[in-house]
Amino acid sequence: MQLNVSGHHVEVTDALREYVESKFERLQRHFDQITKVEAILTVEKLVQKAEARIHIAGADLFAAADSEDMYAAIDALADKLDRQLIKHKEKARAR
């Protein structure tokens, strides 16, 4: 899995990068065919946003989450992507 973390109006520190990596490792345990992940961390006034696009075999998944804390936004983002991956996996299994 290739992970690309970028920031918009925020400096992506090593701690943020490692936190994103640890959260997205959980996604790979649920679905092992993830090829590329692009995560964008953004700060707009008092809102911290986290967005991610996942490229998997047969689909591209996108999710966004925002919060007052960047770490909480990353947690919410990982949960949303986890649900989407499980749903995609179940659909593929049903076919």
N, C-alpha and C positions, 0 to 999 in steps of 0.2 A: 504494500500500500504506500503510495507516494502522497505525502502530506505537505501542503503549501499553506503557510499561515502568513497573512499580511494584515497591516493595520492602516486605517484611514483616520487621520487626526489623533493617532495614538501610537506610541512606540511599543513594538512587540518585544517585551523583555524575555529573557531566558525562562523565567518563572511562568509567564503566560504561555509560552510555546510548549513547555513541558506539561502544563496543565491540560492544554488542548490535546496533546499527544496521548496523555493518559486516558482522557475521556473517549477519544476515538479508538483506542485499542479495544475498549469494551464493545464497540460496534463490530469490530472484526471478529470477535468471538461468536457473534450471532450470525454473521454472514461473511464467509471467507473470500468472496469474489469481488471485493472492493479493489478497484484499480487506482483511483485517484481521488483525493479529497482537497478541496480548495476552501479554506476558512478565511473570512474577512471580519476583523474586529474594528468597530467604529465607535467613536464618541461624538455625540451631538448634544451639546449643552449639558443637561443633567441625565441624559439617557445613554446607557451603554448598550450597544447592539452587537450581536454575534450572528453571522450568517455563514452557511456552508452549502456547498454543492458537492454531491458524491456521484462519481461515475462508477457504475457497476455494470455487469454483463446484462444487457437488455434494457437498461433504463438509466436515467439521471434523476437523482433526488435532490430537492432543495428544501431548506428550512431556515427560518430566522427567528430569533428570540431577542427580547430586550428587557433590561432591568436597570436598577440603580447601581448595581454592582456587576462588574465584568465577569467575575467568577460565577455568579448566579445566572447570568445570561448564557454562559458556556454550558452550565449544567442543564438548563432548560433546552438549549439547542441539542445537546447530546440525547436527551430524552425523546425529543421530537423525531430525530433521525432514527433512533432505535425503534420507535413504533413504526415508522415508515419502512424500515428494512424488514422487520418481522412481517408486516403486511405484504410486502413484495415477495418475500420468500414463501409465504403461505399461498399466494396466488400462483407462483411458479410451480409449486408442489401440486396444486390442484389440477393443473393442466396435464 
